[in-house]
Every structure is written in structure tokens, then in C-alpha cells.
Amino acid sequence: MYKLIIRLLLKYGILKILSAQESFFKVSVLAKKVKLSPELIQLNYTKLSPIANPDIISYKEDNTIYLWFLKKQKRSEKILIPESFLIYKALQSRQDAVFVFTTEPKQIYVLKQKKLLAAYISCDTIDAPAISIVKDEYDLKDLEILNAKEHSTLLQTELEKLAFGDLFAFMQFKVNKESLKKFFIEQLTYPIILLLFTYMFVSYTQGYFLQKKENALLQKYQTLKTKNTDVKNAIRKHNKEVEKLERFFQKEFVPVGPFKITHDLYKIITPKDKATITFLSIVDTHILIKIKTTDGSIKYLERLNHIPYLRDIVIDSTFNHRNGYKTYAFSMRIKADHE
């Protein structure tokens, strides 16, 4: 909505962008924060202008006052916003630097500590020595070159983001009851009517489509509600089948516990055997056991085969020790309950 207001103000000539060629920029620092009226600004700062008897557009930011001097013009109830102000606001978030736009004519901006220190145009070639002088004058190191398209984009973006406070600050007439009445009645009649018409049209359209969507959702709800009974019955039947299967498995398929498996594996070695279990791993249905012994592997293979719930028992590897011992690695699987 705010963007639309800006466009309407521009369209009806209420808002005007003051180009860089039409004004001369100057910045001044106040000793302390004070409130300056347009008359006081005109009285105090006219002497800084290279233009005789100028009009002055001003913008105060903390204790800094930005001044744009322009030729005396016929007073009109307009909002004049300097182009350099919009570009300054667009560049304010960037690092301190000298910014050069390759527009025609070229525009140079100097920003330091988020403040605009200089803004001017140049029809001459911007060469390294000229930039070096500007950098030295303002004690800056960085230079940023931007093209005309970037200048246009920054200008348009910042214009659409322009705050109401800034818009109010650049009004070229005194704000009193009569001025406001004249301004709104004579200048904003058509924009306001257009805004109201647009608002009414959008509201009607939105209400129409919301009603259609509500009707469609209501119909869909009724259809789903009808089908819901069948779905509930299907779920109930499914749950009963699952319960039957769970009871069956709990009764018929009793898994072998890990403690029993460990106990049975360690029992394959008797006190008379010269053997020890050096490694045992049980992962899911896979078992790996390593036996260090001076006996052969066949005795232990036979004992493992006598454990009823083991299958696929094989000797994976054999490792010979220097002292006559050997380590046999046996791998096997736990039978499924129904096997």
C-alpha cells in the first residue's frame, strides 16, 4: 500500500525528485542538537550557497544538517526530495568509501561513519589522481565504482522504502490546518478516491474467493465425513488382526535370550580343556567367537553344532602363536524361532 502511495504522489506531481544537477550540496555540523525553522536555516546558511538568493532544502540528522541549495523557484505545495539524499540512504549501510557512479554526468558521494560528507557531479574524467585527492581530503582508503543501472536501482529501491518521517521532512510548505486542508482536498482527492476504490475492489475480490474456497472445503469435508466411517472400520479390523498376530508370536515364537547364548557358548570349554575364549561378539543374529587353545578346532566345532539354536557354524580363520597355541575364529548365526 505504501509503494502505491509513493507512485500516486509521483504521478500527480505532489512528490518530485530533485536531480543532482539542480542543486548544490553542503553539510554542516551543529555544536549541539537544536531545532531550526526553515526561516532560521535560510538566514544562517544562505551565505554558504554559490547560488544567489537560493531556496534551501534541509534535512537534520542528530547534530548534522544536510543542505541542498537550488535556484529560487515559484513556491508550490510539493514534496521535493534530493536525489543525493536517496542515494545516500541506499549507501548508508555500506563501508566508508568514495562512491563513483558512471552516470552522465558522473556522480561522486563520500560516506564516512554512516554520514554523507560530500555529493557532487563531474563532467570531467574521474581519474586516479582526482580520486586520490578526494580520499586524502576525507582520510578514506576505499573506492567503489557503480554503473548507471546500479544508480537507478538504488534510487528506486530507496524511494519505495522512504519513511513517512522523511517524506514529511521534505515538504515545501508550512504545516498548519489550512495548508493541510488545502493539501488533502485539492491535491489528494483523486489519489484517495483511487486508493479507496482499489481497497474496495481488493476486499470484494478477496471475499468472493474466500467464499468459494469455504464452499469447496465444506463440500470436501462432507465427502470425507461420509468416508470416515469406512476408514474407521478398516482401521478397527486391521488392529484386531495385528493383535491376533502379536498374541500368536508371543505364544509360538519365544526368542533366545542373550544371557543363555553367552552361558551356552562359554560351556563348550570344560575345566580339562587347555583353552580360553579371547573374544565374543553377538550382533543381531550373528555371533563371532575366538578360542585360543593347543587342541584342534574340530572338538569345539562339534560342541558348537550341538547347541540347537545355532546354524551355519564355520571356522573363519586360524592364527598360530609362537608358544604352540592357536586362535580359531568361529562364526555362526542364531536360528529364527520358526526354523
C-alpha positions in Angstrom: 0.0 0.0 0.0 2.8 2.4 0.9 4.5 1.8 -2.5 1.2 2.7 -4.2 1.0 5.9 -2.3 4.5 6.9 -3.4 3.6 6.1 -7.0 0.5 8.2 -6.8 2.3 11.1 -5.3 4.8 11.0 -8.1 2.1 10.6 -10.7 0.2 13.6 -9.6 3.3 15.8 -9.2 2.9 16.1 -5.4 6.3 14.3 -4.9 9.3 15.4 -7.0 12.8 14.0 -7.1 15.3 16.9 -7.3 18.2 15.8 -9.6 21.8 16.2 -8.6 22.3 18.8 -11.4 19.6 21.0 -9.9 21.1 21.6 -6.5 24.4 22.2 -4.7 25.0 20.1 -1.6 26.6 21.2 1.6 26.9 19.6 5.1 27.2 21.4 8.4 27.7 20.1 11.9 25.9 21.8 14.7 27.5 22.4 18.1 24.5 20.9 19.8 21.2 19.5 18.9 18.8 22.4 18.2 15.5 22.8 16.4 15.9 25.0 13.3 13.0 26.5 11.5 13.1 27.0 7.7 13.4 30.8 8.2 16.4 30.3 10.6 18.1 27.9 8.1 17.6 30.4 5.3 19.1 33.2 7.4 22.1 31.2 8.7 23.1 29.2 5.7 22.4 31.3 2.6 26.0 32.6 2.8 27.3 29.1 2.1 25.5 28.9 -1.2 27.2 29.6 -4.6 23.7 30.4 -5.9 22.4 34.0 -5.3 19.3 34.2 -3.1 18.7 30.4 -3.2 16.0 28.2 -1.9 17.3 25.7 0.7 16.1 22.2 1.3 17.4 20.8 4.6 17.4 17.5 6.4 18.7 17.2 10.0 20.2 14.0 11.4 21.3 14.2 15.0 23.7 17.2 15.1 24.4 17.1 11.4 22.3 19.2 8.9 22.4 18.4 5.2 21.7 21.4 2.9 20.7 21.5 -0.8 20.8 24.9 -2.4 18.8 25.5 -5.6 17.6 28.4 -7.7 14.7 30.4 -6.4 11.5 28.8 -7.7 7.9 29.6 -7.6 6.5 28.3 -4.4 4.3 25.2 -4.9 3.0 22.8 -2.4 5.2 19.9 -3.3 7.5 17.4 -1.6 11.0 17.9 -3.0 13.4 15.1 -2.2 17.0 15.4 -3.4 18.3 12.5 -5.5 21.6 12.6 -3.5 19.6 12.1 -0.3 18.0 8.9 -1.6 21.4 7.6 -2.9 23.0 8.4 0.5 20.3 6.4 2.3 20.9 3.5 0.0 24.6 3.5 0.6 24.5 4.2 4.3 24.7 0.5 5.2 28.0 0.1 3.3 31.5 0.6 4.5 33.2 4.1 4.4 34.3 4.9 0.9 34.2 7.2 -2.1 31.4 6.1 -4.4 31.6 7.0 -8.1 28.6 6.4 -10.3 29.3 6.3 -14.1 26.2 8.2 -14.9 26.1 11.2 -17.3 27.3 13.4 -15.7 29.2 11.3 -13.2 28.1 11.5 -9.5 30.5 11.3 -6.6 29.5 10.5 -3.0 31.7 10.5 0.1 30.4 8.5 3.1 32.3 8.2 6.4 30.9 6.9 9.7 27.5 6.5 8.1 27.4 10.2 7.3 27.3 11.9 3.9 30.2 14.3 3.7 30.1 15.3 0.1 27.9 14.8 -3.0 28.6 16.4 -6.3 28.6 15.9 -10.1 31.5 15.9 -12.5 31.5 16.1 -16.3 35.3 15.5 -16.4 37.1 12.2 -16.5 37.4 10.7 -13.0 41.0 9.6 -13.0 43.2 8.1 -10.2 44.8 11.5 -9.2 41.4 13.1 -8.8 40.1 10.2 -6.7 43.3 10.3 -4.7 42.8 13.9 -3.8 39.2 13.1 -2.6 40.5 10.2 -0.5 43.2 12.3 1.1 40.8 15.1 1.9 38.4 12.9 3.8 41.0 10.3 5.0 39.4 7.4 3.2 41.0 4.3 1.6 38.2 2.5 -0.3 36.8 3.4 -3.7 33.7 1.8 -5.2 32.7 2.2 -8.8 29.0 1.7 -9.7 27.3 1.9 -13.1 24.2 3.9 -14.1 21.9 0.8 -13.8 23.0 0.3 -10.2 22.4 4.0 -9.6 18.8 3.7 -10.9 18.1 0.5 -8.9 19.4 2.1 -5.6 17.3 5.2 -6.3 14.1 3.3 -7.0 14.6 0.9 -4.1 15.2 3.7 -1.6 12.3 5.7 -2.9 9.9 2.8 -2.2 11.4 2.4 1.3 11.2 6.1 2.1 9.8 6.6 5.7 6.8 8.8 6.4 9.0 10.9 8.6 11.5 11.6 5.8 8.6 12.4 3.4 7.2 14.9 5.9 10.7 16.5 6.5 10.9 17.5 2.8 7.5 19.1 2.5 7.9 22.6 0.9 5.2 24.3 2.8 4.3 25.1 6.4 2.1 22.5 8.0 -1.0 24.2 9.6 -4.7 23.5 9.5 -5.4 25.5 6.4 -2.4 24.0 4.5 -3.3 20.5 5.4 -6.9 21.1 4.4 -5.8 22.5 1.0 -3.2 19.8 0.5 -5.6 16.9 1.2 -8.7 18.4 -0.5 -7.1 19.9 -3.7 -4.1 17.6 -4.2 -5.0 14.2 -2.7 -8.7 13.9 -3.7 -8.1 11.7 -6.7 -5.4 9.5 -5.2 -7.5 8.9 -2.1 -10.5 8.0 -4.2 -8.4 5.7 -6.2 -7.0 4.1 -3.1 -10.5 3.6 -1.6 -11.7 2.1 -4.9 -8.7 -0.2 -5.0 -9.2 -1.2 -1.4 -12.9 -1.9 -2.0 -12.1 -3.9 -5.2 -9.4 -6.0 -3.4 -11.7 -6.6 -0.4 -14.6 -7.7 -2.6 -12.3 -10.0 -4.7 -10.8 -11.4 -1.6 -14.2 -12.1 0.0 -15.5 -13.7 -3.2 -12.6 -16.1 -3.5 -12.7 -16.9 0.2 -16.4 -17.7 0.0 -15.7 -20.0 -3.0 -12.9 -21.7 -1.1 -15.1 -22.1 2.0 -17.8 -23.8 -0.1 -15.3 -26.1 -1.7 -13.8 -27.0 1.7 -17.3 -27.6 3.2 -18.2 -30.0 0.3 -14.9 -31.8 0.7 -15.5 -32.1 4.5 -18.9 -33.7 3.9 -17.4 -36.2 1.5 -14.6 -37.1 3.9 -17.0 -37.3 6.8 -19.0 -39.9 4.8 -15.9 -41.9 4.0 -14.7 -41.6 7.6 -16.9 -44.4 8.9 -15.5 -46.9 6.3 -11.9 -45.9 7.2 -12.6 -46.3 11.0 -14.0 -49.8 10.4 -11.0 -50.7 8.3 -8.6 -49.5 11.0 -10.5 -51.3 13.7 -10.4 -54.6 11.6 -6.6 -54.1 11.0 -5.9 -53.5 14.6 -7.7 -56.7 15.6 -5.6 -58.7 13.0 -2.4 -57.1 14.4 -3.4 -58.1 18.0 -4.0 -61.7 16.9 -0.6 -61.9 15.2 1.1 -60.4 18.3 -0.5 -62.9 20.6 0.4 -65.7 18.2 4.1 -64.7 18.0 4.3 -64.2 21.8 3.0 -67.7 22.3 4.7 -69.6 19.5 8.0 -67.8 18.9 10.0 -67.3 22.1 13.4 -65.7 21.3 16.6 -67.0 22.8 17.9 -64.6 25.5 21.5 -63.1 25.2 22.4 -64.4 28.7 21.5 -68.0 27.7 23.5 -67.7 24.4 26.6 -66.4 26.4 26.2 -69.1 29.0 25.9 -71.9 26.4 29.0 -70.6 24.4 31.2 -70.5 27.5 30.1 -74.0 28.4 31.8 -75.5 25.3 35.1 -75.2 27.2 35.5 -77.6 30.1 38.0 -77.3 33.0 40.0 -80.1 31.4 40.5 -78.2 28.2 43.6 -76.1 27.6 41.6 -73.3 26.0 40.2 -69.9 26.7 37.7 -67.7 24.9 39.5 -64.5 23.9 36.7 -62.7 22.0 32.9 -63.0 21.8 30.5 -60.8 19.8 26.7 -61.1 19.4 25.2 -58.7 16.9 21.6 -59.3 16.0 21.7 -63.0 14.8 25.4 -63.0 14.1 27.9 -64.5 16.5 31.7 -64.4 16.4 33.8 -66.3 19.0 37.6 -66.7 19.2 39.1 -69.7 21.1 42.8 -69.9 22.0 43.9 -73.5 22.5 46.5 -76.1 21.9 43.8 -78.6 20.9 42.4 -78.8 17.4 39.4 -76.9 16.2 37.2 -79.9 15.5 36.4 -80.6 19.1 34.9 -77.1 19.6 33.2 -77.1 16.2 31.3 -80.3 17.2 30.4 -78.8 20.6 29.0 -75.7 18.9 27.0 -77.8 16.5 25.3 -79.5 19.5 23.8 -76.1 20.5 20.3 -76.4 19.0 19.6 -72.8 18.1 22.9 -72.2 16.2 23.4 -72.7 12.5 25.9 -72.0 9.7 28.8 -72.6 12.0 32.2 -72.2 10.2 35.8 -71.6 11.0 36.6 -68.2 9.6 40.3 -68.1 10.4 43.2 -69.6 12.3 46.1 -67.7 13.9 49.3 -69.5 15.0 51.1 -68.3 18.2 54.8 -68.9 18.8 54.1 -70.9 22.1 52.2 -73.6 20.3 48.8 -72.1 20.8 46.4 -71.4 18.0 43.4 -69.0 17.9 40.4 -70.2 16.0 37.7 -67.7 14.9 34.2 -69.4 14.6 31.3 -67.6 13.1 27.6 -68.7 13.2 24.0 -67.5 13.2 21.1 -67.8 15.6 18.3 -69.7 14.0 15.0 -67.9 13.5 12.3 -69.0 16.0 10.3 -70.8 13.4 13.2 -72.7 11.9 
